[in-house]
Amino acid sequence: MTDTKGNESSGQDTNITRFPEAAGKIIESIELIAEPGYYGIDVNFTGNTAMVFSVEPFVVALPYLGDWTTGERKILKQWKPVRSVSLKT
């Protein structure tokens, strides 16, 4: 099971996930994979086990209309964030 703890930081959600199943295992190698269509991190342990992290590129746009006439930003209107769509489910 994973232990998840959420915190608020700088107005953004942060998330910490721990993997107690990996505690005490001996790391044999760590691989970073960057191929067209796949990004991942493999932490390979002795005993032919591994923690595999599939990583997706992700984009968030935070649109707003701003007035800069005073030299300082004044937000006139904000819209909901626009997020990229995950290709994996």
FILOBA-433881 format. One line per field, with one value per atom (N, C-alpha, C): atom name; z, y, x; residue number from 0. Coordinates in steps of 0.05 Angstrom, whole numbers, plus 5000, padded with zeros to 4 digits. Atoms other than C-alpha are relative to their C-alpha. Example, Ala and Ser with C-alpha at 12.3 -4.5 7.8 and 13.67 -1.06 7.14 Angstrom:
BEGIN
site (N; CA; C; N; CA; C)
pz (5000; 5156; 5000; 4999; 5143; 5014)
py (4976; 4910; 5024; 4976; 4979; 5022)
px (5018; 5246; 5018; 4984; 5273; 4985)
pos (0; 0; 0; 1; 1; 1)
END
This chain:
BEGIN
site (N; CA; C; N; CA; C; N; CA; C; N; CA; C; N; CA; C; N; CA; C; N; CA; C; N; CA; C; N; CA; C; N; CA; C; N; CA; C; N; CA; C; N; CA; C; N; CA; C; N; CA; C; N; CA; C; N; CA; C; N; CA; C; N; CA; C; N; CA; C; N; CA; C; N; CA; C; N; CA; C; N; CA; C; N; CA; C; N; CA; C; N; CA; C; N; CA; C; N; CA; C; N; CA; C; N; CA; C; N; CA; C; N; CA; C; N; CA; C; N; CA; C; N; CA; C; N; CA; C; N; CA; C; N; CA; C; N; CA; C; N; CA; C; N; CA; C; N; CA; C; N; CA; C; N; CA; C; N; CA; C; N; CA; C; N; CA; C; N; CA; C; N; CA; C; N; CA; C; N; CA; C; N; CA; C; N; CA; C; N; CA; C; N; CA; C; N; CA; C; N; CA; C; N; CA; C; N; CA; C; N; CA; C; N; CA; C; N; CA; C; N; CA; C; N; CA; C; N; CA; C; N; CA; C; N; CA; C; N; CA; C; N; CA; C; N; CA; C; N; CA; C; N; CA; C; N; CA; C; N; CA; C; N; CA; C; N; CA; C; N; CA; C; N; CA; C; N; CA; C; N; CA; C; N; CA; C; N; CA; C; N; CA; C; N; CA; C; N; CA; C; N; CA; C; N; CA; C; N; CA; C)
pz (5000; 5000; 5000; 5000; 4990; 5022; 4980; 5042; 4986; 5014; 5012; 5020; 4983; 5047; 4982; 5016; 5014; 5016; 4987; 5033; 4980; 5017; 5007; 5001; 5000; 4985; 4976; 5021; 4945; 4983; 5015; 4924; 4982; 5016; 4890; 5017; 4985; 4913; 4997; 5001; 4931; 5010; 4994; 4939; 5006; 4993; 4974; 5001; 4999; 4961; 5008; 4991; 4999; 4991; 5009; 4977; 5020; 4980; 5039; 4990; 5011; 4996; 4991; 5010; 4971; 5023; 4978; 5041; 5005; 4994; 5055; 4975; 5024; 4983; 4991; 5010; 4951; 4970; 5028; 4887; 4984; 5019; 4830; 4979; 5020; 4779; 4998; 5006; 4760; 4971; 5028; 4689; 4995; 5009; 4658; 4970; 5028; 4593; 4988; 5014; 4544; 4970; 5027; 4479; 4989; 5011; 4430; 5011; 4990; 4464; 5028; 4973; 4531; 5015; 4982; 4589; 5026; 4976; 4651; 5016; 4981; 4711; 5011; 4989; 4730; 5022; 4978; 4798; 5003; 5000; 4792; 5025; 4975; 4856; 4995; 5001; 4868; 5004; 4997; 4866; 4978; 5023; 4799; 5006; 4995; 4826; 4992; 5009; 4804; 5007; 4999; 4818; 4973; 5026; 4751; 5001; 5001; 4743; 4971; 5027; 4677; 5004; 4997; 4667; 4975; 5023; 4623; 5000; 5002; 4597; 5005; 4992; 4623; 4998; 5004; 4607; 5015; 4988; 4648; 4991; 5007; 4620; 5020; 4980; 4670; 4988; 5015; 4627; 5018; 4987; 4653; 4983; 5014; 4626; 5021; 4981; 4659; 4990; 5005; 4663; 5012; 4991; 4667; 4998; 5004; 4659; 5023; 4977; 4730; 5003; 4997; 4719; 5017; 4983; 4767; 4987; 5012; 4744; 5017; 4987; 4760; 4983; 5014; 4742; 4997; 5006; 4707; 4999; 5002; 4694; 4999; 5001; 4705; 4990; 5010; 4671; 5014; 4988; 4695; 4986; 5013; 4683; 4977; 5022; 4617; 5003; 4995; 4627; 4977; 5021; 4577; 5009; 4995; 4572; 5002; 4997; 4596; 4978; 5021; 4541; 5012; 4987; 4591; 5021; 4980; 4637; 5022)
py (4976; 5000; 5025; 4975; 5072; 5018; 4980; 5126; 5027; 4975; 5191; 5022; 4977; 5258; 5025; 4976; 5322; 5025; 4974; 5392; 5022; 4976; 5462; 5014; 4985; 5499; 5019; 4979; 5564; 5000; 4999; 5558; 4976; 5024; 5491; 4975; 5025; 5421; 4985; 5017; 5379; 4973; 5028; 5304; 4985; 5017; 5257; 4972; 5029; 5182; 4984; 5017; 5133; 4971; 5028; 5061; 4982; 5016; 5020; 4972; 5026; 4956; 5001; 4998; 4982; 5004; 4995; 4995; 4975; 5022; 4953; 4985; 5014; 4929; 5012; 4991; 4934; 5007; 4990; 4976; 4988; 5011; 4941; 5021; 4979; 4997; 5018; 4981; 5058; 5008; 4993; 5072; 5022; 4979; 5134; 4995; 5006; 5120; 5024; 4978; 5175; 4992; 5009; 5147; 5013; 4989; 5172; 4985; 5013; 5159; 4988; 5011; 5135; 5013; 4990; 5166; 4984; 5016; 5126; 4999; 5004; 5113; 4972; 5027; 5041; 4999; 5005; 5027; 4969; 5029; 4955; 4991; 5011; 4916; 4973; 5028; 4852; 4982; 5018; 4792; 5003; 4997; 4811; 5014; 4983; 4863; 5028; 4972; 4935; 5018; 4979; 4999; 5015; 4987; 5028; 5024; 4975; 5100; 5008; 4989; 5116; 5029; 4971; 5191; 5011; 4988; 5231; 5030; 4971; 5301; 5012; 4988; 5348; 5030; 4971; 5419; 5012; 4985; 5468; 5029; 4972; 5536; 5014; 4985; 5588; 5027; 4975; 5641; 5022; 4977; 5710; 5025; 4974; 5780; 5020; 4983; 5830; 5029; 4971; 5906; 5007; 4993; 5931; 5030; 4971; 6006; 5013; 4988; 6021; 4988; 5013; 5977; 4975; 5023; 5926; 4984; 5016; 5868; 5002; 5001; 5875; 4981; 5020; 5814; 5009; 4992; 5834; 4976; 5024; 5764; 4976; 5025; 5693; 4978; 5023; 5629; 4975; 5026; 5557; 4991; 5011; 5522; 4981; 5018; 5485; 4979; 5021; 5418; 4980; 5020; 5368; 4974; 5025; 5301; 4977; 5024; 5237; 4980; 5020; 5186; 4972; 5026; 5129; 5001; 5001; 5106; 4981)
px (5017; 5000; 5018; 4985; 5022; 4989; 5007; 5022; 5000; 5002; 4997; 4993; 5005; 4999; 4999; 5003; 4973; 5004; 4995; 4996; 4994; 5003; 4980; 5027; 4975; 5042; 5000; 4999; 5048; 4975; 5025; 4975; 4997; 5002; 4988; 4999; 5001; 4972; 5026; 4976; 5032; 4992; 5007; 5032; 5025; 4978; 5080; 4989; 5007; 5074; 5024; 4978; 5117; 4994; 5002; 5131; 5014; 4987; 5144; 5009; 4992; 5149; 5029; 4973; 5216; 5020; 4982; 5245; 5017; 4981; 5307; 5010; 4990; 5315; 5026; 4974; 5383; 4997; 5002; 5386; 5024; 4980; 5422; 5007; 4996; 5413; 4976; 5021; 5372; 5002; 5000; 5352; 4980; 5018; 5322; 4996; 5007; 5285; 4986; 5013; 5268; 5000; 5004; 5241; 4975; 5025; 5189; 4976; 5025; 5122; 5003; 4998; 5151; 5023; 4980; 5188; 4996; 5003; 5203; 5026; 4978; 5248; 4996; 5000; 5264; 5021; 4982; 5294; 5001; 4998; 5319; 5014; 4989; 5331; 5012; 4990; 5370; 4976; 5022; 5324; 4979; 5018; 5293; 4973; 5023; 5244; 5007; 4995; 5236; 4976; 5020; 5198; 5002; 5001; 5177; 4982; 5015; 5154; 4996; 5006; 5120; 4994; 5002; 5124; 4987; 5013; 5077; 5007; 4998; 5093; 4973; 5025; 5040; 5002; 5000; 5020; 4976; 5022; 4978; 5003; 5001; 4959; 4982; 5016; 4934; 4993; 5006; 4899; 4987; 5012; 4883; 5003; 4998; 4871; 5011; 4987; 4917; 5002; 4996; 4923; 5027; 4973; 4995; 5005; 4996; 4983; 5014; 4986; 5009; 5029; 4975; 5070; 4998; 5006; 5040; 4978; 5021; 4997; 4975; 5027; 4923; 4984; 5015; 4883; 4971; 5027; 4818; 4981; 5016; 4793; 5018; 4985; 4818; 4981; 5015; 4795; 5011; 4992; 4798; 5026; 4976; 4865; 4993; 5003; 4871; 5022; 4980; 4905; 5001; 4998; 4932; 4986; 5015; 4897; 5020; 4984; 4929; 4994; 5004; 4940; 4997; 5002; 4942; 4978; 5021; 4886; 5007)
pos (0; 0; 0; 1; 1; 1; 2; 2; 2; 3; 3; 3; 4; 4; 4; 5; 5; 5; 6; 6; 6; 7; 7; 7; 8; 8; 8; 9; 9; 9; 10; 10; 10; 11; 11; 11; 12; 12; 12; 13; 13; 13; 14; 14; 14; 15; 15; 15; 16; 16; 16; 17; 17; 17; 18; 18; 18; 19; 19; 19; 20; 20; 20; 21; 21; 21; 22; 22; 22; 23; 23; 23; 24; 24; 24; 25; 25; 25; 26; 26; 26; 27; 27; 27; 28; 28; 28; 29; 29; 29; 30; 30; 30; 31; 31; 31; 32; 32; 32; 33; 33; 33; 34; 34; 34; 35; 35; 35; 36; 36; 36; 37; 37; 37; 38; 38; 38; 39; 39; 39; 40; 40; 40; 41; 41; 41; 42; 42; 42; 43; 43; 43; 44; 44; 44; 45; 45; 45; 46; 46; 46; 47; 47; 47; 48; 48; 48; 49; 49; 49; 50; 50; 50; 51; 51; 51; 52; 52; 52; 53; 53; 53; 54; 54; 54; 55; 55; 55; 56; 56; 56; 57; 57; 57; 58; 58; 58; 59; 59; 59; 60; 60; 60; 61; 61; 61; 62; 62; 62; 63; 63; 63; 64; 64; 64; 65; 65; 65; 66; 66; 66; 67; 67; 67; 68; 68; 68; 69; 69; 69; 70; 70; 70; 71; 71; 71; 72; 72; 72; 73; 73; 73; 74; 74; 74; 75; 75; 75; 76; 76; 76; 77; 77; 77; 78; 78; 78; 79; 79; 79; 80; 80; 80; 81; 81; 81; 82; 82; 82; 83; 83; 83; 84; 84; 84; 85; 85; 85; 86; 86; 86; 87; 87; 87; 88; 88; 88)
END
